[in-house]
Amino acid sequence: MFDVKKPEMANKTFRLPVELIKRLETVAQQKGVSVNNLVLQCCQYALDNLKEEK
């Protein structure tokens, strides 16, 4: 049976350089996603591919 799930979300404020915000907005618009969704995907990718320190 199909079960619709909504992941738990929380609000958090981050300060980002203006130029980075502009780049994120441009890419989000080009890809047809929200800036929030793009930032989420970027963070997940960065954390999933973070080099492990020994």
All heavy atoms as a GROMACS GRO file, in nm:
protein
  435
    1MET      N    1   0.084  -0.118   0.000
    1MET     CA    2   0.000   0.000   0.000
    1MET      C    3   0.089   0.124   0.000
    1MET      O    4   0.193   0.128   0.064
    1MET     CB    5  -0.091  -0.001   0.123
    1MET     CG    6  -0.174   0.125   0.136
    1MET     SD    7  -0.295   0.113   0.266
    1MET     CE    8  -0.435   0.066   0.172
    2PHE      N    9   0.047   0.226  -0.074
    2PHE     CA   10   0.122   0.351  -0.084
    2PHE      C   11   0.110   0.430   0.045
    2PHE      O   12   0.000   0.452   0.096
    2PHE     CB   13   0.069   0.433  -0.202
    2PHE     CG   14   0.140   0.564  -0.222
    2PHE    CD1   15   0.273   0.567  -0.258
    2PHE    CD2   16   0.074   0.683  -0.203
    2PHE    CE1   17   0.339   0.687  -0.277
    2PHE    CE2   18   0.138   0.804  -0.221
    2PHE     CZ   19   0.271   0.806  -0.259
    3ASP      N   20   0.223   0.471   0.100
    3ASP     CA   21   0.226   0.547   0.225
    3ASP      C   22   0.304   0.675   0.201
    3ASP      O   23   0.424   0.670   0.178
    3ASP     CB   24   0.292   0.463   0.335
    3ASP     CG   25   0.286   0.530   0.471
    3ASP    OD1   26   0.196   0.614   0.493
    3ASP    OD2   27   0.371   0.498   0.555
    4VAL      N   28   0.235   0.789   0.204
    4VAL     CA   29   0.299   0.918   0.182
    4VAL      C   30   0.372   0.958   0.310
    4VAL      O   31   0.314   0.959   0.418
    4VAL     CB   32   0.196   1.026   0.145
    4VAL    CG1   33   0.264   1.161   0.129
    4VAL    CG2   34   0.122   0.988   0.017
    5LYS      N   35   0.500   0.989   0.296
    5LYS     CA   36   0.581   1.027   0.413
    5LYS      C   37   0.631   1.169   0.396
    5LYS      O   38   0.663   1.212   0.286
    5LYS     CB   39   0.699   0.932   0.429
    5LYS     CG   40   0.656   0.790   0.456
    5LYS     CD   41   0.773   0.698   0.468
    5LYS     CE   42   0.720   0.559   0.493
    5LYS     NZ   43   0.817   0.457   0.472
    6LYS      N   44   0.635   1.238   0.505
    6LYS     CA   45   0.688   1.375   0.505
    6LYS      C   46   0.805   1.378   0.603
    6LYS      O   47   0.786   1.360   0.723
    6LYS     CB   48   0.579   1.473   0.549
    6LYS     CG   49   0.625   1.616   0.543
    6LYS     CD   50   0.513   1.712   0.578
    6LYS     CE   51   0.565   1.854   0.576
    6LYS     NZ   52   0.463   1.950   0.614
    7PRO      N   53   0.927   1.400   0.551
    7PRO     CA   54   1.041   1.401   0.642
    7PRO      C   55   1.032   1.517   0.740
    7PRO      O   56   0.980   1.623   0.708
    7PRO     CB   57   1.162   1.418   0.550
    7PRO     CG   58   1.107   1.471   0.423
    7PRO     CD   59   0.964   1.429   0.414
    8GLU      N   60   1.080   1.494   0.861
    8GLU     CA   61   1.082   1.599   0.962
    8GLU      C   62   1.183   1.705   0.920
    8GLU      O   63   1.296   1.674   0.883
    8GLU     CB   64   1.120   1.541   1.097
    8GLU     CG   65   1.116   1.643   1.208
    8GLU     CD   66   1.151   1.584   1.344
    8GLU    OE1   67   1.167   1.461   1.354
    8GLU    OE2   68   1.164   1.662   1.438
    9MET      N   69   1.142   1.830   0.924
    9MET     CA   70   1.228   1.940   0.885
    9MET      C   71   1.237   2.039   1.001
    9MET      O   72   1.150   2.043   1.086
    9MET     CB   73   1.173   2.012   0.762
    9MET     CG   74   1.155   1.922   0.641
    9MET     SD   75   1.310   1.868   0.575
    9MET     CE   76   1.318   1.961   0.427
   10ALA      N   77   1.342   2.118   1.001
   10ALA     CA   78   1.360   2.223   1.101
   10ALA      C   79   1.416   2.346   1.032
   10ALA      O   80   1.485   2.336   0.930
   10ALA     CB   81   1.457   2.177   1.211
   11ASN      N   82   1.387   2.462   1.086
   11ASN     CA   83   1.440   2.586   1.031
   11ASN      C   84   1.573   2.620   1.098
   11ASN      O   85   1.588   2.603   1.219
   11ASN     CB   86   1.343   2.702   1.055
   11ASN     CG   87   1.220   2.691   0.968
   11ASN    OD1   88   1.228   2.643   0.857
   11ASN    ND2   89   1.108   2.734   1.019
   12LYS      N   90   1.666   2.667   1.018
   12LYS     CA   91   1.797   2.709   1.068
   12LYS      C   92   1.845   2.823   0.978
   12LYS      O   93   1.830   2.817   0.857
   12LYS     CB   94   1.896   2.591   1.060
   12LYS     CG   95   2.028   2.616   1.125
   12LYS     CD   96   2.015   2.616   1.275
   12LYS     CE   97   2.150   2.636   1.340
   12LYS     NZ   98   2.138   2.650   1.482
   13THR      N   99   1.900   2.925   1.036
   13THR     CA  100   1.948   3.040   0.960
   13THR      C  101   2.099   3.029   0.941
   13THR      O  102   2.173   3.005   1.037
   13THR     CB  103   1.914   3.171   1.033
   13THR    OG1  104   1.772   3.178   1.050
   13THR    CG2  105   1.961   3.291   0.955
   14PHE      N  106   2.143   3.047   0.817
   14PHE     CA  107   2.286   3.046   0.785
   14PHE      C  108   2.320   3.175   0.712
   14PHE      O  109   2.241   3.227   0.635
   14PHE     CB  110   2.321   2.927   0.693
   14PHE     CG  111   2.304   2.795   0.759
   14PHE    CD1  112   2.188   2.722   0.742
   14PHE    CD2  113   2.404   2.743   0.838
   14PHE    CE1  114   2.172   2.599   0.802
   14PHE    CE2  115   2.389   2.620   0.900
   14PHE     CZ  116   2.273   2.547   0.882
   15ARG      N  117   2.440   3.223   0.734
   15ARG     CA  118   2.490   3.340   0.662
   15ARG      C  119   2.582   3.290   0.553
   15ARG      O  120   2.677   3.217   0.579
   15ARG     CB  121   2.564   3.434   0.757
   15ARG     CG  122   2.474   3.494   0.862
   15ARG     CD  123   2.556   3.582   0.957
   15ARG     NE  124   2.476   3.624   1.069
   15ARG     CZ  125   2.400   3.733   1.072
   15ARG    NH1  126   2.396   3.812   0.968
   15ARG    NH2  127   2.330   3.763   1.179
   16LEU      N  128   2.550   3.330   0.430
   16LEU     CA  129   2.630   3.289   0.315
   16LEU      C  130   2.675   3.413   0.238
   16LEU      O  131   2.604   3.513   0.236
   16LEU     CB  132   2.546   3.200   0.222
   16LEU     CG  133   2.491   3.071   0.281
   16LEU    CD1  134   2.394   3.006   0.183
   16LEU    CD2  135   2.603   2.976   0.316
   17PRO      N  136   2.790   3.406   0.173
   17PRO     CA  137   2.836   3.519   0.092
   17PRO      C  138   2.735   3.548  -0.020
   17PRO      O  139   2.675   3.456  -0.077
   17PRO     CB  140   2.969   3.470   0.033
   17PRO     CG  141   3.013   3.360   0.124
   17PRO     CD  142   2.888   3.296   0.175
   18VAL      N  143   2.717   3.676  -0.050
   18VAL     CA  144   2.620   3.720  -0.151
   18VAL      C  145   2.646   3.652  -0.285
   18VAL      O  146   2.552   3.608  -0.352
   18VAL     CB  147   2.623   3.874  -0.165
   18VAL    CG1  148   2.535   3.919  -0.280
   18VAL    CG2  149   2.578   3.939  -0.035
   19GLU      N  150   2.771   3.641  -0.324
   19GLU     CA  151   2.804   3.579  -0.454
   19GLU      C  152   2.763   3.432  -0.457
   19GLU      O  153   2.719   3.383  -0.561
   19GLU     CB  154   2.953   3.595  -0.486
   19GLU     CG  155   2.991   3.736  -0.525
   19GLU     CD  156   2.910   3.788  -0.645
   19GLU    OE1  157   2.892   3.713  -0.744
   19GLU    OE2  158   2.863   3.902  -0.637
   20LEU      N  159   2.777   3.361  -0.346
   20LEU     CA  160   2.735   3.221  -0.340
   20LEU      C  161   2.583   3.211  -0.352
   20LEU      O  162   2.532   3.125  -0.424
   20LEU     CB  163   2.782   3.156  -0.210
   20LEU     CG  164   2.741   3.010  -0.188
   20LEU    CD1  165   2.788   2.922  -0.304
   20LEU    CD2  166   2.793   2.960  -0.056
   21ILE      N  167   2.512   3.299  -0.287
   21ILE     CA  168   2.366   3.301  -0.296
   21ILE      C  169   2.322   3.326  -0.440
   21ILE      O  170   2.232   3.258  -0.492
   21ILE     CB  171   2.306   3.407  -0.202
   21ILE    CG1  172   2.329   3.365  -0.057
   21ILE    CG2  173   2.157   3.427  -0.230
   21ILE    CD1  174   2.294   3.471   0.046
   22LYS      N  175   2.388   3.419  -0.508
   22LYS     CA  176   2.354   3.447  -0.648
   22LYS      C  177   2.376   3.324  -0.735
   22LYS      O  178   2.294   3.292  -0.821
   22LYS     CB  179   2.437   3.565  -0.700
   22LYS     CG  180   2.395   3.698  -0.643
   22LYS     CD  181   2.485   3.809  -0.696
   22LYS     CE  182   2.449   3.944  -0.634
   22LYS     NZ  183   2.539   4.051  -0.678
   23ARG      N  184   2.488   3.254  -0.712
   23ARG     CA  185   2.516   3.133  -0.789
   23ARG      C  186   2.413   3.025  -0.762
   23ARG      O  187   2.366   2.957  -0.853
   23ARG     CB  188   2.656   3.081  -0.756
   23ARG     CG  189   2.768   3.167  -0.811
   23ARG     CD  190   2.905   3.117  -0.772
   23ARG     NE  191   2.930   2.985  -0.829
   23ARG     CZ  192   3.029   2.906  -0.790
   23ARG    NH1  193   3.112   2.943  -0.695
   23ARG    NH2  194   3.047   2.787  -0.845
   24LEU      N  195   2.376   3.009  -0.635
   24LEU     CA  196   2.275   2.910  -0.599
   24LEU      C  197   2.141   2.942  -0.663
   24LEU      O  198   2.072   2.853  -0.715
   24LEU     CB  199   2.260   2.902  -0.447
   24LEU     CG  200   2.376   2.837  -0.371
   24LEU    CD1  201   2.364   2.865  -0.222
   24LEU    CD2  202   2.382   2.687  -0.398
   25GLU      N  203   2.103   3.069  -0.661
   25GLU     CA  204   1.977   3.111  -0.723
   25GLU      C  205   1.977   3.085  -0.873
   25GLU      O  206   1.877   3.039  -0.929
   25GLU     CB  207   1.950   3.259  -0.693
   25GLU     CG  208   1.916   3.286  -0.549
   25GLU     CD  209   1.910   3.434  -0.514
   25GLU    OE1  210   1.969   3.517  -0.586
   25GLU    OE2  211   1.846   3.466  -0.412
   26THR      N  212   2.089   3.112  -0.937
   26THR     CA  213   2.101   3.091  -1.082
   26THR      C  214   2.087   2.942  -1.115
   26THR      O  215   2.010   2.904  -1.204
   26THR     CB  216   2.235   3.144  -1.135
   26THR    OG1  217   2.240   3.285  -1.110
   26THR    CG2  218   2.251   3.118  -1.283
   27VAL      N  219   2.160   2.858  -1.044
   27VAL     CA  220   2.155   2.714  -1.070
   27VAL      C  221   2.016   2.659  -1.040
   27VAL      O  222   1.962   2.579  -1.117
   27VAL     CB  223   2.263   2.639  -0.989
   27VAL    CG1  224   2.245   2.489  -1.000
   27VAL    CG2  225   2.402   2.679  -1.036
   28ALA      N  226   1.958   2.702  -0.930
   28ALA     CA  227   1.824   2.654  -0.893
   28ALA      C  228   1.723   2.688  -1.002
   28ALA      O  229   1.640   2.605  -1.040
   28ALA     CB  230   1.781   2.714  -0.759
   29GLN      N  231   1.731   2.810  -1.053
   29GLN     CA  232   1.639   2.852  -1.158
   29GLN      C  233   1.661   2.769  -1.285
   29GLN      O  234   1.565   2.724  -1.348
   29GLN     CB  235   1.656   3.000  -1.188
   29GLN     CG  236   1.555   3.053  -1.288
   29GLN     CD  237   1.570   3.202  -1.311
   29GLN    OE1  238   1.674   3.260  -1.285
   29GLN    NE2  239   1.464   3.264  -1.360
   30GLN      N  240   1.787   2.748  -1.321
   30GLN     CA  241   1.818   2.670  -1.442
   30GLN      C  242   1.769   2.526  -1.430
   30GLN      O  243   1.727   2.466  -1.529
   30GLN     CB  244   1.969   2.670  -1.466
   30GLN     CG  245   2.025   2.803  -1.510
   30GLN     CD  246   2.178   2.805  -1.513
   30GLN    OE1  247   2.244   2.716  -1.458
   30GLN    NE2  248   2.234   2.906  -1.576
   31LYS      N  249   1.775   2.470  -1.309
   31LYS     CA  250   1.738   2.331  -1.288
   31LYS      C  251   1.590   2.314  -1.250
   31LYS      O  252   1.541   2.202  -1.239
   31LYS     CB  253   1.825   2.268  -1.178
   31LYS     CG  254   1.974   2.266  -1.211
   31LYS     CD  255   2.002   2.178  -1.331
   31LYS     CE  256   2.151   2.170  -1.360
   31LYS     NZ  257   2.181   2.086  -1.476
   32GLY      N  258   1.521   2.425  -1.228
   32GLY     CA  259   1.378   2.418  -1.195
   32GLY      C  260   1.348   2.366  -1.056
   32GLY      O  261   1.248   2.298  -1.036
   33VAL      N  262   1.437   2.397  -0.961
   33VAL     CA  263   1.415   2.357  -0.822
   33VAL      C  264   1.426   2.480  -0.734
   33VAL      O  265   1.476   2.585  -0.776
   33VAL     CB  266   1.517   2.250  -0.775
   33VAL    CG1  267   1.505   2.122  -0.856
   33VAL    CG2  268   1.659   2.303  -0.781
   34SER      N  269   1.380   2.468  -0.611
   34SER     CA  270   1.393   2.580  -0.517
   34SER      C  271   1.537   2.590  -0.469
   34SER      O  272   1.613   2.492  -0.474
   34SER     CB  273   1.300   2.559  -0.397
   34SER     OG  274   1.344   2.450  -0.317
   35VAL      N  275   1.575   2.708  -0.424
   35VAL     CA  276   1.709   2.727  -0.367
   35VAL      C  277   1.725   2.635  -0.246
   35VAL      O  278   1.830   2.573  -0.226
   35VAL     CB  279   1.735   2.874  -0.330
   35VAL    CG1  280   1.868   2.890  -0.258
   35VAL    CG2  281   1.732   2.962  -0.454
   36ASN      N  282   1.621   2.623  -0.166
   36ASN     CA  283   1.625   2.538  -0.048
   36ASN      C  284   1.656   2.393  -0.087
   36ASN      O  285   1.741   2.328  -0.027
   36ASN     CB  286   1.492   2.544   0.027
   36ASN     CG  287   1.499   2.473   0.160
   36ASN    OD1  288   1.556   2.523   0.254
   36ASN    ND2  289   1.438   2.355   0.167
   37ASN      N  290   1.588   2.344  -0.191
   37ASN     CA  291   1.610   2.208  -0.238
   37ASN      C  292   1.752   2.190  -0.289
   37ASN      O  293   1.817   2.089  -0.263
   37ASN     CB  294   1.508   2.172  -0.346
   37ASN     CG  295   1.517   2.029  -0.389
   37ASN    OD1  296   1.600   1.996  -0.472
   37ASN    ND2  297   1.432   1.945  -0.334
   38LEU      N  298   1.803   2.288  -0.363
   38LEU     CA  299   1.939   2.282  -0.415
   38LEU      C  300   2.041   2.279  -0.302
   38LEU      O  301   2.135   2.198  -0.302
   38LEU     CB  302   1.967   2.400  -0.508
   38LEU     CG  303   2.109   2.408  -0.565
   38LEU    CD1  304   2.141   2.286  -0.650
   38LEU    CD2  305   2.126   2.536  -0.644
   39VAL      N  306   2.024   2.366  -0.202
   39VAL     CA  307   2.117   2.369  -0.088
   39VAL      C  308   2.114   2.236  -0.014
   39VAL      O  309   2.219   2.183   0.025
   39VAL     CB  310   2.084   2.488   0.006
   39VAL    CG1  311   2.164   2.478   0.135
   39VAL    CG2  312   2.112   2.620  -0.064
   40LEU      N  313   1.995   2.180   0.004
   40LEU     CA  314   1.982   2.050   0.071
   40LEU      C  315   2.061   1.943  -0.005
   40LEU      O  316   2.138   1.868   0.053
   40LEU     CB  317   1.835   2.011   0.080
   40LEU     CG  318   1.804   1.873   0.135
   40LEU    CD1  319   1.851   1.857   0.278
   40LEU    CD2  320   1.655   1.846   0.125
   41GLN      N  321   2.044   1.940  -0.137
   41GLN     CA  322   2.114   1.840  -0.218
   41GLN      C  323   2.266   1.863  -0.216
   41GLN      O  324   2.344   1.766  -0.210
   41GLN     CB  325   2.063   1.843  -0.362
   41GLN     CG  326   1.921   1.789  -0.374
   41GLN     CD  327   1.876   1.783  -0.517
   41GLN    OE1  328   1.941   1.720  -0.601
   41GLN    NE2  329   1.765   1.848  -0.547
   42CYS      N  330   2.307   1.988  -0.220
   42CYS     CA  331   2.451   2.019  -0.215
   42CYS      C  332   2.512   1.973  -0.083
   42CYS      O  333   2.620   1.913  -0.080
   42CYS     CB  334   2.474   2.169  -0.233
   42CYS     SG  335   2.445   2.232  -0.399
   43CYS      N  336   2.443   2.001   0.026
   43CYS     CA  337   2.493   1.961   0.159
   43CYS      C  338   2.498   1.809   0.172
   43CYS      O  339   2.598   1.754   0.222
   43CYS     CB  340   2.405   2.020   0.269
   43CYS     SG  341   2.420   2.197   0.288
   44GLN      N  342   2.393   1.741   0.126
   44GLN     CA  343   2.392   1.595   0.133
   44GLN      C  344   2.506   1.536   0.051
   44GLN      O  345   2.576   1.445   0.096
   44GLN     CB  346   2.258   1.539   0.083
   44GLN     CG  347   2.146   1.562   0.182
   44GLN     CD  348   2.011   1.518   0.130
   44GLN    OE1  349   1.987   1.518   0.009
   44GLN    NE2  350   1.924   1.480   0.220
   45TYR      N  351   2.527   1.589  -0.069
   45TYR     CA  352   2.635   1.540  -0.155
   45TYR      C  353   2.772   1.563  -0.088
   45TYR      O  354   2.857   1.473  -0.086
   45TYR     CB  355   2.631   1.608  -0.291
   45TYR     CG  356   2.742   1.564  -0.383
   45TYR    CD1  357   2.728   1.448  -0.459
   45TYR    CD2  358   2.860   1.635  -0.392
   45TYR    CE1  359   2.829   1.404  -0.543
   45TYR    CE2  360   2.963   1.593  -0.475
   45TYR     CZ  361   2.947   1.477  -0.550
   45TYR     OH  362   3.050   1.435  -0.631
   46ALA      N  363   2.791   1.683  -0.035
   46ALA     CA  364   2.920   1.716   0.028
   46ALA      C  365   2.947   1.624   0.147
   46ALA      O  366   3.060   1.573   0.163
   46ALA     CB  367   2.922   1.862   0.071
   47LEU      N  368   2.847   1.601   0.229
   47LEU     CA  369   2.866   1.515   0.346
   47LEU      C  370   2.887   1.369   0.306
   47LEU      O  371   2.969   1.299   0.366
   47LEU     CB  372   2.748   1.528   0.442
   47LEU     CG  373   2.737   1.662   0.513
   47LEU    CD1  374   2.606   1.671   0.590
   47LEU    CD2  375   2.856   1.686   0.605
   48ASP      N  376   2.814   1.323   0.205
   48ASP     CA  377   2.829   1.185   0.158
   48ASP      C  378   2.965   1.161   0.095
   48ASP      O  379   3.013   1.048   0.090
   48ASP     CB  380   2.720   1.150   0.056
   48ASP     CG  381   2.582   1.136   0.119
   48ASP    OD1  382   2.573   1.129   0.244
   48ASP    OD2  383   2.483   1.135   0.044
   49ASN      N  384   3.029   1.266   0.044
   49ASN     CA  385   3.158   1.252  -0.025
   49ASN      C  386   3.273   1.317   0.052
   49ASN      O  387   3.379   1.342  -0.006
   49ASN     CB  388   3.145   1.312  -0.165
   49ASN     CG  389   3.051   1.231  -0.251
   49ASN    OD1  390   3.088   1.126  -0.300
   49ASN    ND2  391   2.928   1.276  -0.264
   50LEU      N  392   3.252   1.339   0.179
   50LEU     CA  393   3.354   1.399   0.263
   50LEU      C  394   3.468   1.298   0.285
   50LEU      O  395   3.444   1.180   0.314
   50LEU     CB  396   3.293   1.436   0.399
   50LEU     CG  397   3.376   1.515   0.497
   50LEU    CD1  398   3.414   1.652   0.438
   50LEU    CD2  399   3.300   1.534   0.626
   51LYS      N  400   3.590   1.343   0.267
   51LYS     CA  401   3.705   1.256   0.289
   51LYS      C  402   3.716   1.223   0.437
   51LYS      O  403   3.705   1.311   0.523
   51LYS     CB  404   3.834   1.322   0.243
   51LYS     CG  405   3.845   1.337   0.095
   51LYS     CD  406   3.978   1.400   0.057
   51LYS     CE  407   3.988   1.418  -0.092
   51LYS     NZ  408   4.116   1.478  -0.131
   52GLU      N  409   3.740   1.096   0.464
   52GLU     CA  410   3.757   1.053   0.602
   52GLU      C  411   3.899   1.082   0.646
   52GLU      O  412   3.994   1.053   0.575
   52GLU     CB  413   3.727   0.904   0.616
   52GLU     CG  414   3.581   0.870   0.593
   52GLU     CD  415   3.554   0.722   0.616
   52GLU    OE1  416   3.628   0.659   0.694
   52GLU    OE2  417   3.459   0.673   0.555
   53GLU      N  418   3.911   1.139   0.766
   53GLU     CA  419   4.044   1.165   0.822
   53GLU      C  420   4.089   1.044   0.901
   53GLU      O  421   4.010   0.980   0.969
   53GLU     CB  422   4.041   1.289   0.910
   53GLU     CG  423   4.014   1.414   0.831
   53GLU     CD  424   4.024   1.539   0.919
   53GLU    OE1  425   4.101   1.538   1.017
   53GLU    OE2  426   3.954   1.635   0.889
   54LYS      N  427   4.217   1.012   0.890
   54LYS     CA  428   4.270   0.896   0.961
   54LYS      C  429   4.345   0.936   1.083
   54LYS      O  430   4.394   1.038   1.103
   54LYS     CB  431   4.359   0.815   0.867
   54LYS     CG  432   4.281   0.759   0.753
   54LYS     CD  433   4.371   0.680   0.661
   54LYS     CE  434   4.289   0.626   0.545
   54LYS     NZ  435   4.365   0.546   0.453
   0.00000   0.00000   0.00000
